[in-house]
């Protein structure tokens, strides 16, 4: 049974959930393109130091500003006062704030109309890349 691929303008949904779907993905064109992209990124930095003079394109600059803004939230959100076995409950506040800002952040990144229609989907990836509000242990 093939997974349903969500419409690009909807919130992203996890569609690779079973070992069979993983195996199918690993022989797909999408997988090959993604791995090729990661390999090219890797090759592009071989021999470069963190202090290397590199050209930073606008999308990277915008994303760095977004990450800087998110980093400032750490000082704004007080740490939880109650010890928790599963991490700091303040992380839930961080994720809730990210949930509200993810799509507006992506609008800064995806400026033209053709790209902007993907803000909801890509915003979902941004939100999920920081952990899950149900699995607060990621906020340790």
Secondary structure as the mmCIF struct_conf table of DSSP 4:
data_model
#
loop_
_struct_conf.conf_type_id
_struct_conf.id
_struct_conf.beg_label_comp_id
_struct_conf.beg_label_asym_id
_struct_conf.beg_label_seq_id
_struct_conf.end_label_comp_id
_struct_conf.end_label_asym_id
_struct_conf.end_label_seq_id
HELX_LH_PP_P HELX_LH_PP_P1 UNK A 2 UNK A 7
TURN_TY1_P TURN_TY1_P1 UNK A 8 UNK A 9
BEND BEND1 UNK A 10 UNK A 10
HELX_LH_PP_P HELX_LH_PP_P2 UNK A 11 UNK A 12
BEND BEND2 UNK A 18 UNK A 18
HELX_RH_AL_P HELX_RH_AL_P1 UNK A 19 UNK A 26
TURN_TY1_P TURN_TY1_P2 UNK A 27 UNK A 27
BEND BEND3 UNK A 28 UNK A 28
HELX_RH_AL_P HELX_RH_AL_P2 UNK A 29 UNK A 45
TURN_TY1_P TURN_TY1_P3 UNK A 46 UNK A 47
TURN_TY1_P TURN_TY1_P4 UNK A 50 UNK A 51
HELX_RH_AL_P HELX_RH_AL_P3 UNK A 58 UNK A 76
BEND BEND4 UNK A 77 UNK A 77
HELX_LH_PP_P HELX_LH_PP_P3 UNK A 78 UNK A 80
BEND BEND5 UNK A 81 UNK A 82
TURN_TY1_P TURN_TY1_P5 UNK A 85 UNK A 86
BEND BEND6 UNK A 87 UNK A 87
TURN_TY1_P TURN_TY1_P6 UNK A 89 UNK A 89
HELX_RH_AL_P HELX_RH_AL_P4 UNK A 90 UNK A 109
BEND BEND7 UNK A 112 UNK A 112
HELX_RH_AL_P HELX_RH_AL_P5 UNK A 113 UNK A 116
TURN_TY1_P TURN_TY1_P7 UNK A 117 UNK A 118
HELX_RH_AL_P HELX_RH_AL_P6 UNK A 119 UNK A 128
TURN_TY1_P TURN_TY1_P8 UNK A 129 UNK A 130
STRN STRN1 UNK A 132 UNK A 132
TURN_TY1_P TURN_TY1_P9 UNK A 133 UNK A 134
STRN STRN2 UNK A 135 UNK A 135
HELX_RH_3T_P HELX_RH_3T_P1 UNK A 136 UNK A 139
#
